[in-house]
């Protein structure tokens, strides 16, 4: 089915979260492992604007549907961060803009050169880069949605579960756009398929890698995707990716878990 970008743009909105009874956390606070994972998720949602920055110097900006989507997508992602930040604040953990900005500054020259590098490489690749962008986004959004669903299943907290499911529902729309675009752009396009496989196999890492400390990445992956249930979610992501044109046999997510020693 085609993705209705006009409808998505009209209906895009901040995730609904202010109606929930957060007072329950005063009597039943979330455990440290969950808060640590939530903080990671919150900071990555706030970092979405940097991903948008890098894409705006690539050929993706020239496509009207992709440009429209990225604008609304970034807006929704920021509000995911705001909702998670509210939960964290009730637990005495503040994720403020200045703190997130400080982490970006610590990335140093890598962060400052990122848009330059993206511009050079993506524009050399040309229009086929957009297929790479869409496929990359599909994997990242599937991973993110799976992470929210796993945390909701692991944590016995009705309020948190409702919030995470609402966020995951918006992520599902993002998945639909990215995947639909990726399938269309990869279909009958051997060059785009080869370019996408090369990019994924040489550069893809779990969401948050390169932004958060490696210890935090390992914690989140182990917390959410260890054990049979977690590995099942990871394998499902890989199966969806492998169904796209030219992506047969790719197992990026499970390989990343194995490489980081996440027990199956």
N, C-alpha and C positions, 0 to 999 in steps of 0.2 A: 504494500500500500504506500502511496505517496504521502510524504509528511506535509501537512498544511502549515506552512511557515507563517502565513498571514494570521491564521487563527491563533497560532502559538504566540505571536507578537502581541495580539490583542489581549490574550488571556494571561500573559506573564505577569506575575505578581509576587510580592514578598511572601514567604511561607507563613502560614497562620500559626502563631505560637503564643500570643498574649492571652488567649482565653484559657490556658491550662493552669491548673492549681499547683503552682510551684512551692507552695507552703509545705507540701509533703516532704520536701528535701530537708526541712529543718528537723523533722523527727526521724526521717529515714534517709540520711545522706548517702550519696553514691560512694562506692569503695575507691581506694586510691588508683587501682589499675584502670578502672573505668574512666575516672577523671583524667588520668594521664592520656588515655586514648582520645577522649573528647577534646582535650586541649590541642592535640595534634590535628584532629579533624578541623577544629575551629581555625587554627592558624593557616592551614592549607586552603580553606575556603576563602579567607581574607587575602591569600596570596594569588587568587585567581586573576586579579587585575594585572599581575605581571605576565601571566600566560597570554592574556588578551593583548597586552602591550607588544609582546613578541610576534603575535599573529598579525597585528596591524601593519607590520612592515613586510609581510609575505604576500604572495599572490592571492591568498584567501580574502584579503580586504576588497578585492575587485569584484568578487561574486556577490550579487545583491542578496541572495538567500543566506549565504554564510555570514555576510556582514550584519544582516538583520538579526540572525540567530545569536551571534556573539554578543551583541549589545544586550539583548534580553537575558541571555545565559549568564553573563557577568553580573547583572543586577540581581538575579535570583540567588546566585552563589554567595554574594556578599551578605544577603539576608540569612542564608544558612549559617554563616559565621556569626551574625548578630544573635541569632536564636541560641546557638551553642554557647556563646559568650555569656549570655544571661544565666544559663544553667551553671556555668563555671563560677560566675560572680557570686551566686548564692552559696557556693562552697568556699568562698574566700579566695578564689583564683581570678585575677584580673588579666584579661587579654585585651589590652588597649592598643590603639593605632600606633602610638609611639613605640611600643614594645615590638610590634610586628615590623615596623619600619626599621628598628634597630637590628633585627635579625637579617633583614635584607641588606643593610649596610655591611654587616659582617661577611656577607657573601663576596664582597669586594669586587675585584675586576671581573670575575666570572659573570656576576649579575649585570654589570655595566656593559660588558661586551656581548651579552646574550642577544639583544635585538640586532646588533651589527652582524653577528654570526648568522642569525636566523635570516636576515635580509639577504646576505650574500648567497647562502646555500639554497634557500628556497627559490630565489629568483633565477638562479642557475638552473634549477630543476624545472622551473616554469609551471604551467598549469597543472601538471601531474603532482606537484607538491600538495595541492589541495586534497588529493586522495589520501596522501600520507597523513595530513592534518586530521581529516575526518576519521580515518581508521585509528589513529593514535587517541583521538578524543573518545571514540567508542570504547576502547579498552579502558581508558582511565575512568570514564563515567560508570562503566559496568563494575569496575573494581570499587569505586566509591560507594555505589548503591549497595553492592554486596557487603561492604564494610558496615554500613548503617544497619542493614538487616541483621547481620551477625551480632552486632552489639545489642540490638533490641532483643534478640533471642537469648543472649547470654545474661543480660541484666534484668532481674525481676523488679522492674519499676514501671508501672502503668503510664505515668506521665512521660517519662523518657521514651518509652516505647511508642507512644502516640506521636511525639515530636519527631523521632527518627523515621517513623513510617511516612510522615508527611513530607519530610525532606527527601526520602527515597522515592516518593511518588513524583516529585519534580525532577529528580535525577533520571527517572524512567523516560520522561519526555526528552531529556537531553540525549539519552541513549538512542532513542528512536530517530532523532535528527541525524546524529553522527553516523549511525549505522546505515540508514537509508542513503545518505550522501556517499558514504564509503562504498557501498555495494554498487551504486550507479557509476561512480567514477572508476572503479576497478574493473567493472565488467567489460570484457573484450578490449582490455587495455594492458597488454603484456608489459609495456614500459612502466606504467604506474604500479603494477603488481610487483615487479622486480625492485623498484625504488622503495616501495612500502616495506617489503620483506627485509631489504638491506637496512633500512632505517630502524625497524623494530628490533632486528636481531643484534644490531651493533649499539643501539643507544637507549632503547626503552628500559626504564626502571620503574618500580612501584611508585604510585603517586606520593609525592612528598620527598622522594629521594633527591639529594642535592640541595634541598631547602632546609629540611630538619636534620638534626644530628643523626648519625647512623644508629646510635643506641635507641633513639626514639622510633625510627623506622622499624628496627627489629622488634621492639616491644609491641608495636601496633600489629604487625604481621603475625607475631606469635599469639597475641591476645585474641585476634579475630579469626585467624585461619589455621590454627593448629588443630590436630585431632581429625577424626573422620568427617565431622560435619563441616569444619572449616575447609578441609581439602576438597570436599565435594563442591563447595561454592567456587573455589579456584578453578577446578576442572570444568565447571559449567561455563565460566568466562572463556576459557580456552576453546571449548567446543563452539561457542558462538562465533569467536574470531575465525576459527578454522573453516567455518561454513562460507566465509566471504571469498569472492573470486581471487584465486592465487594464493590463499593463505593456508592451504591444507598442511597439516602437520605441525603448525606452530603451537607451542605450549609455553608461552612466555610467562604466565603467572605462576604455574606450578614449578617451572624452572627457577624463577626468582625465589620462591619459598624454599626450594631445595638448597639453593646457593647460600641462603641465609640461615640454614639449619633449622627451619621451622618444622617441628615433628608432624608427620602425617598420621 
